[in-house]
């Protein structure tokens, strides 16, 4: 079952996280982490987002 839709409003701050399936790794190596960070930077620029901090773990991340 999907979770309910998030309520969004201008100026809000959000804690975004995602985990690998069954607790599995989502990054194979440092190249994967760099690629993820490049995609995050491009997304922030494209949508005018601010990312105040991030934490990349082997099997999940926090933004």
SULCORNOR-V53211 format. One line per field, one symbol per residue. ss: DSSP state (H for helix, E for strand, - for the rest). phi: phi as a letter, one per 20 degrees, with the letter a starting at -180 (. if undefined). psi: psi as a letter, one per 20 degrees, with the letter a starting at -180 (. if undefined). Layout:
ss: ???
phi: ???
psi: ???
This chain:
ss: ----------------EEE-HHH------HHHHHHHHHHHHHHHHHH-------EE---EEE-
phi: .ffffffdbgnfdcddbbcfglmffdceaffffffgffffffffffdleddfabbddfdabcc
psi: pqqqqppqqpjqpqopqqqqpkjrqiphahgggggghghgggggggjlqpohrqporgjrrp.
